[in-house]
């Protein structure tokens, strides 16, 4: 076999693997996870105050944020705007979302920044995965929600990094100290596990149709 032919076959194999990974719903978009991890290099003050922001693509100032903002900003790196997706789905099925805040209608300024709303959205999109105590069940790019002391909902993203003993994936999240990576998957009660692998829905592209509520 000539060197040229070997290189050609290697290139075809790499292309096939890349296409297979892209088609595999368990494979996260590497841009999303890279963008989540990149946020750990920035200084972000934890601030969940209500703010009016633009739509679509609205965001609070970059130096501010909460746990949901880590997720929102990560997906935007891949052209997926959770602000738009959640808002459009809430307009279509408002009754399927929590009413914990006395809301009478969707509000694109805040809805996507609330963990329970993201949980409802992911469930409606068929992204819910079984919760378990096995670290290997949580894949890079998966989203996990917890209930912190004081009944505070929290969300983070699974990374490809492992705990010191290799048993658990580390999580990128903002629990109050700014975006960070930590070994906290089972530190608090897990309330949800989601594998959200959407197509890009950047500006000018309509969001995919929502699945019926369950």
C-alpha positions as CSV (number, residue, x, y, z in Angstrom):
1,X,0.0,0.0,0.0
2,X,1.5,3.3,-1.0
3,X,1.9,6.2,1.5
4,X,-0.6,8.3,-0.5
5,X,-3.2,5.6,-0.3
6,X,-2.6,5.1,3.5
7,X,-3.1,8.8,4.1
8,X,-6.2,8.8,2.0
9,X,-7.7,5.9,3.9
10,X,-6.7,7.5,7.2
11,X,-8.4,10.7,6.2
12,X,-11.6,8.8,5.2
13,X,-11.6,7.0,8.6
14,X,-11.2,10.3,10.5
15,X,-14.0,11.8,8.5
16,X,-16.3,8.8,9.1
17,X,-15.6,9.0,12.9
18,X,-16.3,12.7,12.9
19,X,-19.6,12.2,11.1
20,X,-20.6,9.4,13.4
21,X,-19.9,11.4,16.5
22,X,-21.9,14.3,15.0
23,X,-24.8,12.0,14.4
24,X,-24.6,10.3,17.8
25,X,-27.1,12.1,20.2
26,X,-24.8,11.2,23.1
27,X,-22.0,13.2,21.7
28,X,-21.9,16.8,22.8
29,X,-20.9,19.7,20.6
30,X,-17.3,20.3,21.6
31,X,-17.8,24.1,21.3
32,X,-20.5,24.0,24.0
33,X,-18.2,22.3,26.6
34,X,-15.2,24.4,25.6
35,X,-17.2,27.6,26.0
36,X,-18.4,26.5,29.5
37,X,-14.8,25.7,30.6
38,X,-13.5,29.0,29.1
39,X,-15.8,30.9,31.5
40,X,-13.8,29.7,34.5
41,X,-11.0,32.0,33.4
42,X,-13.2,35.1,33.8
43,X,-14.1,36.9,37.0
44,X,-17.9,36.8,37.4
45,X,-19.8,38.1,40.3
46,X,-22.8,36.0,41.3
47,X,-25.8,38.2,40.7
48,X,-29.3,36.9,39.9
49,X,-31.1,40.3,40.0
50,X,-33.8,40.8,37.4
51,X,-32.5,42.8,34.5
52,X,-34.0,43.9,31.2
53,X,-32.0,42.4,28.4
54,X,-32.2,42.3,24.6
55,X,-34.0,39.6,22.6
56,X,-32.8,37.5,20.9
57,X,-29.2,37.0,22.2
58,X,-29.8,39.1,25.3
59,X,-27.4,38.7,28.2
60,X,-26.6,40.3,31.5
61,X,-23.2,42.1,31.8
62,X,-20.4,39.7,31.2
63,X,-19.0,40.2,34.7
64,X,-22.2,39.1,36.3
65,X,-24.0,35.8,36.2
66,X,-25.5,32.8,38.0
67,X,-25.5,29.1,37.4
68,X,-27.9,29.2,34.5
69,X,-25.8,31.8,32.7
70,X,-22.9,29.4,32.5
71,X,-25.2,27.0,30.5
72,X,-26.8,29.8,28.4
73,X,-23.4,31.3,27.4
74,X,-21.9,27.9,26.6
75,X,-24.7,27.0,24.2
76,X,-24.6,30.3,22.5
77,X,-21.0,29.5,21.4
78,X,-22.6,26.8,19.2
79,X,-25.3,29.1,17.9
80,X,-28.0,27.8,20.2
81,X,-30.0,30.5,22.0
82,X,-31.8,29.1,25.0
83,X,-33.4,32.5,25.6
84,X,-35.3,32.1,22.3
85,X,-35.9,28.4,22.7
86,X,-37.4,28.7,26.2
87,X,-39.4,31.8,25.4
88,X,-40.9,30.3,22.2
89,X,-41.8,27.1,24.1
90,X,-43.3,29.0,27.0
91,X,-45.5,31.0,24.6
92,X,-46.7,27.7,23.1
93,X,-47.2,25.8,26.3
94,X,-47.1,28.2,29.3
95,X,-49.2,25.9,31.5
96,X,-46.4,23.3,31.3
97,X,-44.0,25.5,33.1
98,X,-43.7,26.3,36.9
99,X,-45.7,29.2,38.3
100,X,-43.4,29.6,41.3
101,X,-42.8,33.3,40.6
102,X,-46.4,34.3,40.0
103,X,-45.9,34.7,36.3
104,X,-48.9,35.3,34.1
105,X,-47.1,35.3,30.8
106,X,-43.6,34.5,29.4
107,X,-40.8,37.0,30.1
108,X,-37.7,36.7,27.8
109,X,-35.7,38.8,30.3
110,X,-35.6,36.1,33.0
111,X,-37.4,32.8,32.1
112,X,-34.4,31.1,30.6
113,X,-32.3,32.1,33.6
114,X,-34.4,30.0,36.0
115,X,-33.4,26.4,36.7
116,X,-37.0,25.0,37.0
117,X,-37.9,26.5,33.6
118,X,-34.8,25.0,32.0
119,X,-35.8,21.6,33.5
120,X,-39.3,21.9,32.1
121,X,-37.9,22.8,28.7
122,X,-35.4,20.0,28.6
123,X,-38.1,17.5,29.6
124,X,-40.4,18.8,26.9
125,X,-37.6,18.4,24.3
126,X,-37.1,14.8,25.3
127,X,-33.6,15.4,26.7
128,X,-34.3,13.9,30.1
129,X,-31.9,11.0,31.2
130,X,-32.3,8.8,34.2
131,X,-30.7,10.0,37.4
132,X,-28.2,7.5,38.9
133,X,-25.4,7.2,41.4
134,X,-23.0,5.9,38.8
135,X,-20.5,8.5,37.6
136,X,-20.1,6.8,34.3
137,X,-23.7,7.5,33.4
138,X,-22.9,11.2,33.1
139,X,-21.3,12.1,29.8
140,X,-19.4,15.3,28.9
141,X,-21.8,18.0,27.9
142,X,-24.7,16.6,30.0
143,X,-26.6,18.9,32.2
144,X,-27.3,18.1,35.9
145,X,-29.6,19.9,38.3
146,X,-29.5,19.8,42.1
147,X,-31.3,21.1,45.1
148,X,-29.0,23.0,47.4
149,X,-29.7,23.7,51.1
150,X,-32.5,26.2,51.4
151,X,-34.4,24.6,48.5
152,X,-32.2,26.4,46.0
153,X,-32.1,24.9,42.5
154,X,-28.8,24.7,40.8
155,X,-27.5,23.6,37.4
156,X,-24.1,22.6,35.9
157,X,-22.5,20.9,33.0
158,X,-20.6,17.6,33.0
159,X,-17.0,17.9,31.8
160,X,-14.5,15.3,30.4
161,X,-12.3,15.7,33.5
162,X,-12.4,13.2,36.3
163,X,-12.3,13.2,40.1
164,X,-9.0,12.2,41.7
165,X,-10.2,8.6,42.1
166,X,-11.6,8.6,38.5
167,X,-15.1,7.7,39.7
168,X,-16.9,10.9,38.8
169,X,-16.8,13.5,36.1
170,X,-16.1,17.0,37.3
171,X,-18.7,19.7,36.9
172,X,-18.4,23.2,35.5
173,X,-20.9,25.5,37.3
174,X,-21.3,28.7,39.3
175,X,-22.4,28.1,42.8
176,X,-21.6,31.6,44.0
177,X,-17.9,32.0,43.5
178,X,-18.0,32.5,39.7
179,X,-17.6,29.7,37.1
180,X,-15.4,26.9,38.4
181,X,-14.8,23.2,37.9
182,X,-15.3,20.9,40.8
183,X,-15.9,17.4,42.1
184,X,-19.5,17.9,43.2
185,X,-21.7,15.6,41.1
186,X,-23.1,13.8,44.1
187,X,-22.5,16.5,46.8
188,X,-26.1,17.6,46.7
189,X,-29.4,15.8,45.8
190,X,-29.6,15.4,42.0
191,X,-33.0,16.5,40.7
192,X,-32.4,16.1,37.0
193,X,-30.1,14.8,34.3
194,X,-30.4,16.0,30.7
195,X,-28.6,15.3,27.4
196,X,-29.6,18.3,25.3
197,X,-28.0,18.1,21.8
198,X,-29.8,20.6,19.6
199,X,-29.1,21.9,16.2
200,X,-27.9,25.5,16.0
201,X,-30.7,28.0,16.3
202,X,-28.8,31.3,15.8
203,X,-30.3,34.6,14.9
204,X,-32.6,34.3,11.9
205,X,-33.1,30.6,12.3
206,X,-36.4,29.4,13.8
207,X,-36.2,27.1,16.9
208,X,-37.1,23.4,16.3
209,X,-40.7,22.5,17.1
210,X,-41.1,21.5,20.8
211,X,-42.2,18.0,21.7
212,X,-45.5,17.7,23.6
213,X,-45.3,18.0,27.3
214,X,-45.3,14.8,29.4
